[in-house]
Amino acid sequence: MTTGSGIERALECPASSVLPHVYTSGSAHATFGTETHAYLERISGGMSPADSLALVDDEHRLTVAGIDLDDLRGDLALSSEVALAYNVVTDTARVLGQSLGRAYDVTPDEVAMTLDLVGITDDAVLVKDFKTGWSKRTPAARNGQMRGGALAAARAFGRDSARTELIYLRDGRPAYRDRAEMDAIDLAAFAAELRSMHARIRVDRARYAAGEHVAPREGDHCKYCPAAWSCPAKTAILRQALATDDNLPVTAADAGALWERIGEAEKALKAAKSKLIALASHEPLLVRVDEDGTEHWLGKHATNGNEKLDAAIALEEATAVIAPSDEAAFVREVADLDVTKAALARAIKARGLPPGKTLDTIIARVRARGGATRGTRETIGIYTHKDPT
């Protein structure tokens, strides 16, 4: 029917539960969130922070290392990555396991979910969820994911109340915590809301299968919607943005509405580009084929990296060119810098020397001594291929 993270979207937008879904992953923000959750999950399971950090990918290790673990000590003592299935019809829940990686085996009446942290007290369940980044989130008191997790945990562990908490991890500072509580009446009311949603989804899917229009409803829940590729509201914006109507009226009367359309179109195009990049990170996408057989692809390919200068050689040559009579002072000036072209350019500018000519002279001397190397780096973009035959 839906998963825990999709409850809020399913409640807010009927179309999201009937339109075809396309799942993509691989953006830097998504990868950072995944790496952070995995890092904390391993520590919660007993691994040392150092060993867990060593398993974080190179791109995000430094940022993840800044998380204040002392502030999270009590949280990490709770059970992590607890998978539950909540039955909307019977208002019951069952434990599926831990760290299942979203490999759920559920019935059509169940909502599957994985809760970051779960605890049990004498009178309540504790449900906590880590959030990374600065994206706007629905407050815990109204958050569908958190309310669904609270209801499922309360039913699974036989408690009549729940305490929820969104834990925002930002820039190595103590976490910002958004807390809420649900008593027995709150839990029962949300159970009724999910039953109503379940009934509505079944009707909407039958209508959609019969060719009827199921209207989308836009809002903050659209951001991660897997149905965005087929959503009439989103594709209409893209069609408007890509239209080639040169006669589009731009007058004082409609300028404000047009400005808002442009803003919405820009966001839609940015989201579409991100999804294409995520798809291309997994396998190349054919863009077009020219008449001569040249293929244009969007995908991973190697490009020339930045030229790297050998620090010792670069310092010697820069000194000889810039400050041959004041070597000691010059070396002291640049010793704490990473010897890059930008650093050399700053030193040249400080002495009032011709910037381009002086830098070119230094680089040429460094290259002549074998002190400049240029590796390759992997990037995602357009590349061409032509069969030599």
C-alpha positions as semicolon CSV with decimal commas, in nm:
position;residue;x (nm);y (nm);z (nm)
1;M;0,000;0,000;0,000
2;T;0,269;0,244;0,109
3;T;0,573;0,248;0,337
4;G;0,620;0,446;0,655
5;S;0,816;0,723;0,483
6;G;0,535;0,761;0,228
7;I;0,244;0,786;0,472
8;E;0,236;1,164;0,471
9;R;0,242;1,178;0,092
10;A;-0,029;0,910;0,063
11;L;-0,248;1,107;0,303
12;E;-0,201;1,437;0,124
13;C;-0,200;1,339;-0,245
14;P;-0,441;1,080;-0,391
15;A;-0,253;1,064;-0,724
16;S;0,074;0,959;-0,559
17;S;-0,076;0,620;-0,474
18;V;-0,199;0,539;-0,826
19;L;0,054;0,686;-1,070
20;P;0,353;0,480;-1,193
21;H;0,659;0,510;-0,968
22;V;1,020;0,561;-1,072
23;Y;1,278;0,513;-0,797
24;T;1,616;0,681;-0,829
25;S;1,907;0,723;-0,594
26;G;2,263;0,837;-0,594
27;S;2,253;1,214;-0,533
28;A;2,518;1,353;-0,301
29;H;2,257;1,450;-0,040
30;A;2,094;1,107;-0,050
31;T;2,430;0,931;-0,026
32;F;2,531;1,147;0,271
33;G;2,208;1,059;0,451
34;T;2,258;0,689;0,381
35;E;2,620;0,696;0,497
36;T;2,525;0,885;0,816
37;H;2,247;0,641;0,904
38;A;2,474;0,341;0,841
39;Y;2,754;0,495;1,052
40;L;2,522;0,550;1,349
41;E;2,354;0,212;1,306
42;R;2,689;0,032;1,335
43;I;2,776;0,225;1,651
44;S;2,434;0,147;1,798
45;G;2,503;-0,219;1,725
46;G;2,828;-0,215;1,922
47;M;3,096;-0,119;1,670
48;S;3,352;0,138;1,781
49;P;3,314;0,486;1,631
50;A;3,660;0,462;1,472
51;D;3,585;0,132;1,302
52;S;3,245;0,255;1,187
53;L;3,393;0,577;1,051
54;A;3,647;0,379;0,849
55;L;3,356;0,222;0,657
56;V;3,210;0,561;0,552
57;D;3,293;0,651;0,192
58;D;3,574;0,900;0,138
59;E;3,346;1,175;0,008
60;H;3,147;1,204;0,331
61;R;3,387;1,075;0,599
62;L;3,506;1,416;0,719
63;T;3,151;1,551;0,754
64;V;3,024;1,237;0,927
65;A;3,319;1,250;1,167
66;G;3,188;1,585;1,292
67;I;2,871;1,432;1,440
68;D;2,858;1,490;1,818
69;L;2,840;1,132;1,946
70;D;2,835;1,240;2,311
71;D;2,509;1,422;2,242
72;L;2,367;1,102;2,089
73;R;2,489;0,861;2,358
74;G;2,141;0,790;2,500
75;D;1,985;0,763;2,154
76;L;2,240;0,511;2,029
77;A;2,164;0,285;2,327
78;L;1,819;0,218;2,177
79;S;1,741;-0,053;1,923
80;S;1,826;0,061;1,570
81;E;1,677;-0,005;1,227
82;V;1,370;-0,187;1,360
83;A;1,141;-0,305;1,078
84;L;0,768;-0,323;1,150
85;A;0,451;-0,394;0,953
86;Y;0,132;-0,216;1,059
87;N;-0,199;-0,370;0,948
88;V;-0,438;-0,087;0,865
89;V;-0,748;-0,306;0,874
90;T;-0,690;-0,487;1,206
91;D;-0,500;-0,205;1,383
92;T;-0,218;-0,445;1,477
93;A;0,151;-0,454;1,406
94;R;0,429;-0,711;1,395
95;V;0,807;-0,698;1,411
96;L;0,974;-0,801;1,086
97;G;1,331;-0,786;1,215
98;Q;1,626;-0,549;1,230
99;S;1,851;-0,407;0,957
100;L;1,654;-0,567;0,677
101;G;1,751;-0,305;0,423
102;R;1,388;-0,244;0,327
103;A;1,346;-0,608;0,220
104;Y;0,985;-0,630;0,341
105;D;0,746;-0,924;0,311
106;V;0,403;-0,780;0,386
107;T;0,038;-0,818;0,291
108;P;-0,162;-0,564;0,084
109;D;-0,318;-0,431;0,406
110;E;0,015;-0,363;0,579
111;V;0,234;-0,056;0,587
112;A;0,599;-0,156;0,611
113;M;0,850;0,073;0,778
114;T;1,197;0,082;0,931
115;L;1,238;0,298;1,240
116;D;1,583;0,444;1,305
117;L;1,559;0,406;1,683
118;V;1,303;0,234;1,906
119;G;1,282;0,211;2,284
120;I;1,024;0,080;2,528
121;T;0,936;0,218;2,873
122;D;0,674;0,101;3,122
123;D;0,405;0,320;2,967
124;A;0,522;0,426;2,621
125;V;0,727;0,350;2,313
126;L;1,005;0,582;2,200
127;V;1,039;0,637;1,825
128;K;1,324;0,851;1,692
129;D;1,441;0,936;1,343
130;F;1,768;1,093;1,226
131;K;1,747;1,369;0,965
132;T;2,040;1,519;0,775
133;G;2,056;1,836;0,570
134;W;1,848;2,151;0,591
135;S;1,536;2,048;0,402
136;K;1,204;2,166;0,544
137;R;1,029;1,886;0,733
138;T;0,680;1,856;0,874
139;P;0,700;1,901;1,256
140;A;0,697;1,579;1,458
141;A;0,349;1,648;1,596
142;R;0,204;1,643;1,243
143;N;0,462;1,427;1,064
144;G;0,293;1,130;0,898
145;Q;0,606;0,915;0,906
146;M;0,659;0,973;1,278
147;R;0,293;0,926;1,369
148;G;0,282;0,604;1,164
149;G;0,597;0,477;1,334
150;A;0,456;0,563;1,676
151;L;0,130;0,380;1,604
152;A;0,307;0,071;1,468
153;A;0,552;0,054;1,759
154;A;0,277;0,106;2,018
155;R;0,069;-0,176;1,870
156;A;0,368;-0,408;1,825
157;F;0,493;-0,364;2,182
158;G;0,162;-0,324;2,364
159;R;0,183;0,036;2,479
160;D;-0,095;0,299;2,488
161;S;0,120;0,605;2,425
162;A;0,425;0,707;2,229
163;R;0,694;0,974;2,232
164;T;0,845;1,070;1,898
165;E;1,153;1,270;1,813
166;L;1,307;1,403;1,493
167;I;1,682;1,439;1,548
168;Y;1,842;1,688;1,308
169;L;2,217;1,638;1,263
170;R;2,382;1,957;1,141
171;D;2,742;2,073;1,110
172;G;2,882;1,885;1,409
173;R;2,674;2,080;1,659
174;P;2,448;1,924;1,921
175;A;2,142;1,785;1,747
176;Y;1,825;1,989;1,718
177;R;1,536;1,781;1,854
178;D;1,172;1,815;1,754
179;R;0,960;1,616;2,002
180;A;0,594;1,518;2,021
181;E;0,372;1,282;2,222
182;M;0,071;1,071;2,129
183;D;-0,169;0,933;2,389
184;A;-0,417;0,649;2,342
185;I;-0,676;0,879;2,184
186;D;-0,419;1,025;1,941
187;L;-0,311;0,675;1,837
188;A;-0,669;0,560;1,783
189;A;-0,748;0,872;1,580
190;F;-0,449;0,820;1,353
191;A;-0,539;0,451;1,312
192;A;-0,882;0,564;1,188
193;E;-0,716;0,812;0,951
194;L;-0,500;0,535;0,801
195;R;-0,805;0,307;0,760
196;S;-0,980;0,583;0,571
197;M;-0,670;0,640;0,357
198;H;-0,650;0,267;0,280
199;A;-1,011;0,258;0,162
200;R;-0,965;0,569;-0,048
201;I;-0,648;0,429;-0,214
202;R;-0,835;0,112;-0,318
203;V;-1,112;0,318;-0,475
204;D;-0,865;0,555;-0,644
205;R;-0,667;0,267;-0,793
206;A;-0,983;0,116;-0,937
207;R;-1,078;0,454;-1,085
208;Y;-0,731;0,503;-1,235
209;A;-0,736;0,153;-1,385
210;A;-1,069;0,239;-1,545
211;G;-0,915;0,547;-1,709
212;E;-1,047;0,810;-1,470
213;H;-0,841;1,108;-1,360
214;V;-0,716;1,102;-0,999
215;A;-0,617;1,457;-0,913
216;P;-0,273;1,532;-0,764
217;R;-0,236;1,769;-0,475
218;E;0,093;1,962;-0,458
219;G;0,284;2,050;-0,143
220;D;0,603;1,981;0,054
221;H;0,532;1,609;0,019
222;C;0,615;1,632;-0,355
223;K;0,990;1,658;-0,297
224;Y;1,073;1,286;-0,285
225;C;0,764;1,155;-0,462
226;P;0,848;0,856;-0,687
227;A;0,545;0,941;-0,903
228;A;0,683;1,283;-1,003
229;W;0,782;1,157;-1,349
230;S;0,418;1,078;-1,430
231;C;0,243;1,344;-1,222
232;P;0,023;1,574;-1,436
233;A;0,103;1,870;-1,212
234;K;0,478;1,826;-1,258
235;T;0,481;1,732;-1,626
236;A;0,256;2,029;-1,704
237;I;0,514;2,261;-1,552
238;L;0,787;2,097;-1,762
239;R;0,579;2,127;-2,078
240;Q;0,525;2,496;-2,009
241;A;0,895;2,548;-1,935
242;L;1,002;2,375;-2,256
243;A;0,741;2,543;-2,477
244;T;0,872;2,754;-2,766
245;D;0,589;3,004;-2,787
246;D;0,755;3,335;-2,871
247;N;0,423;3,513;-2,840
248;L;0,387;3,451;-2,466
249;P;0,243;3,779;-2,334
250;V;0,452;3,959;-2,077
251;T;0,262;4,255;-1,939
252;A;0,245;4,433;-1,609
253;A;-0,085;4,262;-1,543
254;D;0,047;3,907;-1,572
255;A;0,412;3,960;-1,476
256;G;0,361;3,836;-1,119
257;A;0,191;3,514;-1,227
258;L;0,454;3,457;-1,497
259;W;0,733;3,508;-1,242
260;E;0,584;3,238;-1,021
261;R;0,550;3,005;-1,322
262;I;0,916;3,055;-1,402
263;G;1,014;2,975;-1,044
264;E;0,807;2,657;-1,042
265;A;0,948;2,557;-1,381
266;E;1,305;2,610;-1,262
267;K;1,243;2,386;-0,960
268;A;1,083;2,120;-1,180
269;L;1,370;2,128;-1,429
270;K;1,625;2,106;-1,148
271;A;1,444;1,805;-1,003
272;A;1,425;1,641;-1,346
273;K;1,798;1,699;-1,403
274;S;1,880;1,547;-1,063
275;K;1,676;1,237;-1,143
276;L;1,849;1,196;-1,481
277;I;2,190;1,226;-1,315
278;A;2,089;0,968;-1,055
279;L;1,973;0,730;-1,330
280;A;2,290;0,789;-1,534
281;S;2,506;0,715;-1,229
282;H;2,388;0,354;-1,251
283;E;2,384;0,301;-1,628
284;P;2,447;0,525;-1,932
285;L;2,146;0,687;-2,102
286;L;2,146;0,728;-2,480
287;V;2,070;1,091;-2,566
288;R;2,079;1,086;-2,947
289;V;2,255;0,939;-3,252
290;D;2,390;1,169;-3,525
291;E;2,362;1,091;-3,897
292;D;2,728;0,983;-3,905
293;G;2,666;0,728;-3,631
294;T;2,813;0,931;-3,344
295;E;2,634;0,839;-3,022
296;H;2,579;1,092;-2,745
297;W;2,543;0,941;-2,398
298;L;2,471;1,072;-2,050
299;G;2,668;0,875;-1,793
300;K;2,991;0,822;-1,606
301;H;3,311;0,892;-1,794
302;A;3,669;0,992;-1,722
303;T;3,783;1,350;-1,774
304;N;4,112;1,523;-1,716
305;G;4,158;1,624;-1,356
306;N;4,323;1,939;-1,226
307;E;4,695;1,975;-1,279
308;K;4,881;1,905;-0,954
309;L;5,212;2,070;-0,879
310;D;5,492;1,908;-0,684
311;A;5,522;2,137;-0,381
312;A;5,902;2,128;-0,350
313;I;5,969;2,187;-0,720
314;A;5,702;2,455;-0,745
315;L;5,849;2,644;-0,449
316;E;6,198;2,633;-0,596
317;E;6,089;2,757;-0,938
318;A;5,852;3,019;-0,799
319;T;6,127;3,154;-0,576
320;A;6,368;3,172;-0,868
321;V;6,117;3,368;-1,076
322;I;5,942;3,584;-0,817
323;A;6,192;3,647;-0,539
324;P;6,542;3,531;-0,631
325;S;6,702;3,781;-0,394
326;D;6,464;3,728;-0,104
327;E;6,426;3,349;-0,097
328;A;6,392;3,304;0,280
329;A;6,111;3,562;0,314
330;F;5,924;3,422;0,013
331;V;5,940;3,062;0,139
332;R;5,811;3,174;0,479
333;E;5,524;3,352;0,305
334;V;5,403;3,051;0,108
335;A;5,517;2,764;0,331
336;D;5,177;2,725;0,495
337;L;4,990;2,726;0,164
338;D;4,901;2,435;-0,054
339;V;5,121;2,513;-0,355
340;T;4,859;2,552;-0,623
341;K;4,828;2,782;-0,922
342;A;4,589;2,996;-0,720
343;A;4,841;3,029;-0,434
344;L;5,116;3,125;-0,677
345;A;4,885;3,377;-0,846
346;R;4,823;3,546;-0,510
347;A;5,197;3,569;-0,440
348;I;5,255;3,715;-0,786
349;K;4,979;3,973;-0,741
350;A;5,116;4,076;-0,400
351;R;5,444;4,176;-0,570
352;G;5,282;4,365;-0,855
353;L;5,423;4,137;-1,124
354;P;5,245;4,062;-1,454
355;P;5,006;3,787;-1,341
356;G;4,954;3,579;-1,654
357;K;5,307;3,594;-1,794
358;T;5,475;3,531;-1,457
359;L;5,254;3,234;-1,369
360;D;5,302;3,082;-1,716
361;T;5,678;3,110;-1,674
362;I;5,671;2,932;-1,338
363;I;5,440;2,654;-1,459
364;A;5,654;2,596;-1,767
365;R;5,965;2,556;-1,551
366;V;5,783;2,320;-1,314
367;R;5,662;2,108;-1,608
368;A;6,010;2,099;-1,758
369;R;6,135;1,941;-1,435
370;G;5,852;1,684;-1,427
371;G;5,685;1,854;-1,132
372;A;5,334;1,877;-1,280
373;T;5,096;1,583;-1,314
374;R;4,739;1,558;-1,434
375;G;4,529;1,256;-1,340
376;T;4,175;1,169;-1,436
377;R;3,851;1,200;-1,245
378;E;3,513;1,038;-1,291
379;T;3,221;1,263;-1,366
380;I;2,862;1,231;-1,490
381;G;2,785;1,419;-1,807
382;I;2,756;1,395;-2,184
383;Y;3,016;1,198;-2,377
384;T;3,031;1,070;-2,735
385;H;3,107;0,734;-2,890
386;K;3,146;0,631;-3,253
387;D;3,200;0,281;-3,381
388;P;3,535;0,290;-3,567
389;T;3,396;0,052;-3,828
